[in-house]
Amino acid sequence: MPKTSAKAAPIMENENVVELLSILRDNNRSDKALLAVLGQVTAMEKQLAAAVRELAAMRRDLAEAEKRNHPIKNALQKAVITMQAQVIEMRDKLAALKQSVIDGCKNAVQAFKDKGIAALDNIARFFKIRPILESIHTGADRAAQSAAKTVANIETISAQYHEAGKHLKNAGRALTGQEIVQDAKPNGLVSKTFSAPFRAVRACFAGIRNHAVVAVSKLKQLEEQAATRKPSIKKDIEKYTEKIEREGRDAPNRARSNPSPEH
């Protein structure tokens, strides 16, 4: 389970994160890519918080539907249970991501203290978060699709409810000799009310999915920065080879300029 310390405060306020960013700035190292990754984590946390608020609205709507014995109550109950599970799953994934980032910052700071600024040449090696980001992307996309399916289901049930109401009304009108109503009423306020939080949650999870995509791209930038700082082995070999060849060419000249003494 993710450590509770990861959830205690916004990631930008964590002491390890603050210290690492300070070290980078004090040593004229770019922190833009790392800040971008941290920004995406913060954005995902905000989207999840919004989804939690919408989940509370879903529960209130479900209680109202059950109170009124509305035909949609059974479908709504299943949808709320599913959405609650997906919100909890995403909460745990984001907590794991946040803790992993914090641990990465902590390890990077310790490496700097042990070996100096050169230890941060490949700072990307401290952040093994790509698998978590990919899992968040997959989970968020699945949850967004689930919410969209629920919205469609609510609209279908509401339409059927209105169609049944039309038939009952027409039965009564026929008995009193009134004109038959041909069209059912369009989905009204009840449908919009029940579907609204699911629409909002769909947007929240779509946002988390998109932020995960951006975070992966920013992580890639961080890795590319490390690659530009990493000495090229090929160039080192070429320099060493040139040195050997140069020394080989210079050897005869040294021999001629320093003849052996006669015996």
C-alpha positions in Angstrom: 0.0 0.0 0.0 1.2 3.5 -0.7 2.8 5.4 2.2 0.5 7.8 3.9 3.2 10.5 3.9 2.7 10.8 0.1 -0.8 12.0 0.7 -0.1 14.4 3.5 0.6 17.6 1.5 0.9 18.9 -2.0 4.0 17.4 -3.7 5.5 20.9 -4.3 5.5 21.4 -0.6 7.4 18.2 0.2 10.8 18.9 1.8 12.7 16.5 -0.4 11.2 18.0 -3.6 11.9 21.6 -2.4 15.5 20.7 -1.5 16.3 19.0 -4.8 14.9 22.0 -6.8 17.0 24.3 -4.7 20.1 22.3 -5.4 19.5 22.4 -9.1 18.9 26.1 -9.1 21.9 26.8 -6.9 24.2 24.8 -9.3 22.7 26.4 -12.5 21.1 23.1 -13.5 17.8 23.3 -15.4 14.8 22.2 -13.4 12.2 22.8 -16.1 11.5 19.2 -17.1 11.4 18.1 -13.5 9.0 21.0 -12.6 6.8 20.0 -15.6 6.6 16.4 -14.3 5.7 17.7 -10.8 3.1 20.0 -12.3 1.4 17.1 -14.0 1.3 15.2 -10.7 -0.3 18.2 -9.0 -2.9 18.5 -11.8 -3.9 14.9 -11.6 -4.4 15.2 -7.8 -6.7 18.2 -8.4 -8.7 16.2 -11.0 -9.1 13.3 -8.6 -10.2 15.6 -5.8 -12.9 16.9 -8.2 -13.9 13.3 -9.0 -14.3 12.5 -5.3 -16.7 15.5 -4.9 -18.8 14.3 -7.9 -18.9 10.8 -6.3 -20.5 12.4 -3.2 -23.1 13.9 -5.6 -23.7 10.5 -7.1 -24.5 9.0 -3.7 -27.0 11.8 -3.0 -28.7 11.2 -6.3 -28.8 7.5 -5.6 -30.4 8.1 -2.2 -33.0 10.4 -3.9 -33.8 7.8 -6.6 -34.2 5.1 -3.9 -36.5 7.4 -1.9 -38.7 8.0 -4.9 -38.4 4.4 -6.1 -37.4 5.7 -9.5 -36.9 3.1 -12.2 -33.3 4.2 -12.6 -32.3 3.3 -9.0 -30.9 -0.2 -9.8 -28.7 1.0 -12.7 -27.6 4.0 -10.7 -26.6 1.8 -7.7 -24.4 -0.4 -9.9 -22.8 2.6 -11.6 -22.0 4.3 -8.3 -20.4 1.2 -6.9 -18.3 0.8 -10.1 -17.3 4.5 -10.0 -16.4 4.4 -6.3 -14.0 1.4 -7.0 -12.4 3.3 -9.9 -11.9 6.4 -7.8 -10.3 4.4 -5.0 -8.1 2.6 -7.5 -6.9 5.9 -9.0 -6.3 7.4 -5.6 -4.0 4.5 -4.8 -2.2 4.8 -8.1 -1.7 8.6 -7.7 -0.5 8.0 -4.1 2.1 5.5 -5.4 3.2 7.9 -8.1 3.6 10.7 -5.6 5.5 8.6 -3.2 7.8 7.4 -5.9 8.6 10.9 -7.1 9.3 12.0 -3.5 11.6 9.0 -3.0 13.4 9.9 -6.2 14.0 13.4 -5.0 15.2 12.2 -1.6 17.7 9.8 -3.3 18.9 12.5 -5.7 19.5 14.8 -2.8 21.5 12.2 -0.9 23.5 11.4 -4.0 24.4 15.1 -4.3 25.5 15.2 -0.7 27.6 12.1 -1.2 29.2 12.8 -4.6 28.5 16.4 -5.5 26.6 17.9 -8.4 28.1 15.4 -10.9 25.8 12.8 -9.3 22.8 14.7 -10.8 24.1 14.6 -14.4 21.7 11.7 -14.9 18.9 12.8 -12.6 16.3 10.9 -14.6 17.7 7.6 -13.1 16.2 8.5 -9.8 12.6 8.6 -11.2 11.4 5.1 -12.1 7.8 6.3 -12.6 7.0 5.5 -16.2 5.2 2.2 -15.4 3.0 3.9 -12.8 2.2 6.7 -15.3 1.2 4.2 -17.9 -1.0 2.3 -15.4 -2.6 5.7 -14.5 -3.3 6.4 -18.1 -4.9 3.0 -18.6 -7.0 3.2 -15.5 -8.2 6.8 -16.2 -9.2 5.9 -19.7 -11.2 2.9 -18.5 -12.9 5.0 -15.9 -13.7 7.8 -18.4 -15.3 5.2 -20.7 -17.3 3.7 -17.8 -18.7 7.1 -16.9 -19.6 7.8 -20.5 -21.4 4.4 -20.7 -23.3 5.2 -17.6 -24.5 8.6 -19.0 -25.8 6.8 -22.1 -27.5 4.2 -19.9 -29.2 6.8 -17.8 -30.5 8.6 -20.9 -31.8 5.3 -22.4 -33.6 4.4 -19.2 -35.0 7.9 -18.9 -36.3 7.7 -22.5 -37.9 4.3 -21.8 -39.5 5.8 -18.6 -41.0 8.6 -20.6 -42.2 6.3 -23.3 -44.0 4.1 -20.7 -45.5 7.3 -19.2 -46.8 8.2 -22.6 -48.6 4.9 -23.0 -50.2 5.2 -19.6 -51.3 8.7 -20.3 -52.7 7.7 -23.7 -54.6 4.8 -22.0 -56.3 7.3 -19.8 -56.9 9.8 -22.6 -58.5 7.0 -24.7 -60.9 6.2 -21.9 -62.1 9.8 -21.8 -62.2 10.2 -25.6 -59.2 12.6 -25.7 -56.7 12.9 -28.6 -53.8 10.4 -28.4 -50.3 11.9 -27.7 -47.9 10.7 -30.4 -44.5 11.8 -29.0 -43.1 11.0 -25.6 -41.7 13.9 -23.5 -37.9 14.4 -24.1 -35.5 13.5 -21.3 -36.1 16.1 -18.6 -34.6 17.4 -15.5 -34.4 14.1 -13.7 -32.2 12.6 -16.5 -29.9 15.7 -16.5 -29.6 15.6 -12.7 -28.7 11.9 -12.5 -26.2 12.1 -15.4 -24.5 15.4 -14.5 -22.0 14.0 -11.9 -21.1 11.1 -14.3 -20.4 13.6 -17.1 -18.2 15.6 -14.7 -16.3 12.5 -13.5 -15.8 11.5 -17.2 -14.1 14.9 -17.7 -12.0 14.4 -14.6 -10.7 11.0 -15.6 -10.1 12.2 -19.2 -8.1 15.0 -17.6 -6.0 12.6 -15.5 -5.4 10.5 -18.6 -4.2 13.5 -20.6 -2.0 14.7 -17.7 -0.4 11.2 -17.6 0.4 11.5 -21.3 2.1 14.8 -20.8 4.0 13.6 -17.7 5.5 10.7 -19.8 6.6 13.2 -22.4 8.2 15.4 -19.8 9.9 12.4 -18.2 11.3 11.6 -21.6 12.7 15.2 -21.8 14.4 14.6 -18.5 15.9 11.4 -19.8 17.1 13.2 -23.0 18.7 15.9 -20.8 20.6 13.1 -19.0 21.7 11.7 -22.4 23.2 15.0 -23.5 25.3 15.1 -20.3 26.5 11.5 -20.5 30.0 11.2 -22.0 30.0 9.5 -25.4 31.8 6.2 -25.1 32.4 6.3 -28.9 34.1 9.7 -28.7 36.2 8.5 -25.8 37.4 5.5 -27.8 38.2 7.7 -30.8 40.2 10.2 -28.6 42.1 7.3 -27.0 42.8 5.8 -30.4 44.1 9.1 -31.8 46.3 9.5 -28.8 47.9 6.0 -29.3 48.4 6.7 -33.0 49.9 10.1 -32.3 52.3 8.6 -29.8 53.2 5.9 -32.3 54.0 8.5 -34.9 56.1 10.6 -32.5 58.1 7.6 -31.3 60.6 7.5 -34.3 61.2 11.2 -34.1 62.1 11.0 -30.5 64.4 8.2 -31.2 66.3 10.2 -34.0 66.5 13.3 -31.8 68.0 11.2 -28.9 70.6 8.8 -30.5 72.0 6.1 -28.4 75.4 6.9 -26.9 78.4 5.1 -28.4 80.2 2.5 -26.4 
